[in-house]
């Protein structure tokens, strides 16, 4: 039998954890607790004050954080520096400048980072600041999507040689930017989607069949997702050049069922997951939205 003092200590700890959970819930957060401690949080921070950021940053047991809002800036992100156990972070609409990315160095255990719509249309974020993520030795997975930055961001990401998985779409990159992927020597997973065209301008596409000649040189790839393009069986030689490829996903792509069958036949050791695109979606997504 455990001593009464131990039981009282455990009871106080549980009550404290409950109080902590309540404090986060007052901020509108969805909280998941594991063995009495807060480990996962999902929250919108549009109305956060500095005090609210400090409250969130005091929960040092959080391992998984999903946060969205334009109040995440160069001055508020450091208020979360106490989250030293953070392993997975997903953000939306953060307003960091290039210099602001140095503050991610506080999260040394981070393995996965998602950046959706970062500083959209902001001139203070060129994408070069992503190079600061080199300071995260355990970062293996990066998603960079919905950004008005282009090749400068890809050049910075090419310096993150610790990455094993990279996912990008709806940015302003060009075909030239794709060559930076060749610097990721440990890459086993890649999702590549289309750039967003700039309104009123003839915006070059960032991904087509010719891009596969670049991808074919990333011989470490085991998983590949191709989306938002027009493809055919002509990409087969490039896919066959990937000796470790076991998973191929083709979605929101204009490609015939006959070409998909040919690709699968040419890659007997690779599972090909294809979701056909309807004629209506071709017109709405590929033609009108992406101007392919």
N, C-alpha and C positions, 0 to 999 in steps of 0.2 A: 504494500500500500504506500502511495506517495504521500509525503508530509503535507500538512494543511497549508503551509506557507507556499509550497509549489503550486497547489491547486488555486490558491488565491491569486498568485502571480499570473497563472494561465488565464484565469477568469478576467483579470484586469486587462490582459493583453487582447483578449477577444473583444471586450467592450471598447477598447481603444480602436481596434480595427474597424468595428462597426461605426464608431464616430467618424473615422477617417473616410469610410465609404459614404457616409451621409454628407460629409463636406464636399466630396466630389459630385455627388448627385445634385447638390444644391447649385452646382455650376452647370447643370444640364448634362452631365456625363453619364454614359452607360458603363457600368463597372462590373468586372468579373474578378472574383476573389478565389484564391487557391490556398487551402489550409489556413484560412483566416487572414490572409494578407492580399492587398490589391496587386494584381499582376497584369490585368488588361483594362485599358480605358479607351473609350471612343467619345469624342467631344467636339462640338463646334465652338470656336473661340471668337466669333465675330464681335461679341460684346464684352470680351475679357478686359479687365483692368490689369495693371501691373501686379496688384495684390492677388488677383485670380491666377496669374501665371506663376506667382511664387507658391501659391497653394498647391497647384498641380506639380510644380517642381519639387515639392517637399515629399512626395510619395516615391521614395527611392526604391521601392520594390517593384515598380512597374517595369514589365518586360516587353509589353506590346502596346503601342500607342498609335491611335488613329486620330488625327487632329486636322481640322479645316478652318480656314478663316484668314482674312487679310491683316489681322492684327499681329501675326507672327512676323516680326521685323528684326533688324539687326540689334535692336535694343531689348526686345522681349525674349528672343530665343535664348540668350544667356541666363534668363531667369529659370530655365528648365535644366540647367547644368547639373542639378542634383540627381537627375535620372541616370545614374551611372550604371544601373543594371539593364538599361534599355537594350533590347536585341532587335526589335522590329519597329520601324517607324514609317507611317504612311501620312503624307501631308497633301493638302489641296489649297491652292491660292496663296501660299506663303509669299511674303513681299521682301525677301532678302535681296540685298545687293550682292555683287560678286564677292565683296569683302566679307559679307555676313556669313558666308559658308565656312569660315574658319571656326565658327562657334560649334560646329558639329564635332569638333575634336573632343568635346566633353563626353561623348558617347562612345567610349572605346570598345564596348562590347557589341556594338551595332553590327548585325549581319545582313539586315535587309532594310533598304530605304526606297520609298516611293515618293516621287515628286510629280504631282499632277498640277498643271497650270501654274507653274512657279513664276511670280512677278510678270504676269501676262502683259505684253506691250510696254513694259518698263525699260527705259533706256539705261537704268542703273544696273541691270542684269544682262550681261552679254553671254553668259554661260561659262566664261573663263574661270569664274569662282569655283566651279565644280572640282577643279584641281585640288582644292583644299581637302577633299575627301580622301586624298592619299594618306591622311593621318589616321585613317580607320583601318587597322590591319585585318580585322575580321569581316569587313564588309565584302560580302560575296554576291549580293543580289541588288541590282539597281534598276528602277523603273523611272524613265524620264519621258513624260508625255504631256501634250497640250501646251507647248512652249513656243513663244515667238522668237526664241534664240535658234541659231542654226549651227553652222560648221564650227564656230568657236567652242560651242558646248561639246560637240563630238570630239574636238581636239583635246579638250580637258578630260573628258571621259576616257579617252585613249590612254591617259596617264594612270588610270586606276587599274593597274595590272593585277590587283588582288581579286578582281571580279571574276565570278564563275557564271553569272547569269545577267544578261542585259536585255531590257525591253524598252522599245521606243516607238512612238507614233505621234502624228499630229504636231510636228515641230516645223522648223523652217530650214532644215538641213538640205543640202544638195547631194548629188551623187558623189561629189568629191569628199564630203564628210564621211561617207561610209567607209572609206579606206582607213580611217582611224581605228576601226574595229580590229584591224589586223594586229594592233599593238596589245590586244587582250589575249595573252598567251595561254591563260588558264580557262578560257571561256568554254563552257559546256552547253549553255542554253542561250538562245537568241530569239527574240520576237521583233520582227521588223515590219513597220507599217508605213503609211504614206505621209508626206508632209501636208500641212494645210496651206492651200494657195492663198496668196495675199490678194485682198480685194482690189480690183481695178488694175492688176498687174499680171503679166505673163510669167507665172512662177514655174520654174523648171521642176519636174517631178524628182523625187528623191529615191524612188525605188521602182525598178522594172526588171525585165529579164536579164539585162546586162549586169545588174547588181549581183546576180548569182555567181558571176566570175570572181567577185571579191569574196563572197561568202565561201566559195569552194576552197579558199586558201586557209580558212579557219578549221583546220583538220581535227581540232579537239572537240568540235560540236557533237553533242549527243541528241539534242532536242532543238528543233527549228520551227518557228511559226512565221508564216508569210501571210500578210493581210493587206487589203486595199491596193490591188494592182491588177494588171492584165497579164496572165501567164499562159504558157503552153508546155508541151512535152519537150520543147527545146532546152528546158532547164535540166533535163535528165543527166547529161554528162557532168554538170557541176555538182549535182546532188550525189552522184556516184563517187565523186572525189572526196566525199566526207566518210572516212572509213568507220567512224564510231557512231554515225547517225542511226538512232533507233526509233525516233519519234518525229514525225513531220505533220504539222497542222497547216491546212490551207483554208482560209476563211475570208469572206467578203472579197473574193477574187473571181474575176471573169476568166474561167477556164472550162473547157469542155469535159464531160464525163469520160470521153474516150481518152483524153490526155491524162486524166487522173488514173485511169486503169493502166495506162502505159507506164506512168510513174511508179505505181505500186508493183507492177511486174518487174520493173528495172531495179527495185529496191526490196528484194525478198526478206531482208532482215530488219526492215524498217516499217513501223506501223504508220500508215498514212490516214490521217483524220481529215476528211473533207466535208465541209458544210456548203452545199450548193447555194448560189446567190440567185435570187429571183430577178426577173426582168425589171420589176418595179424598183428593187433595191439597186440594181445596176444604174438605172437612170437617176435615182435620188442620191445615192452615195458616190458612185464612181464618176458620174458625169456632172451632176449639178454641184455637189459638195466639193469633190476633190479635183474636178475638171481634168479627168484622165482621157 
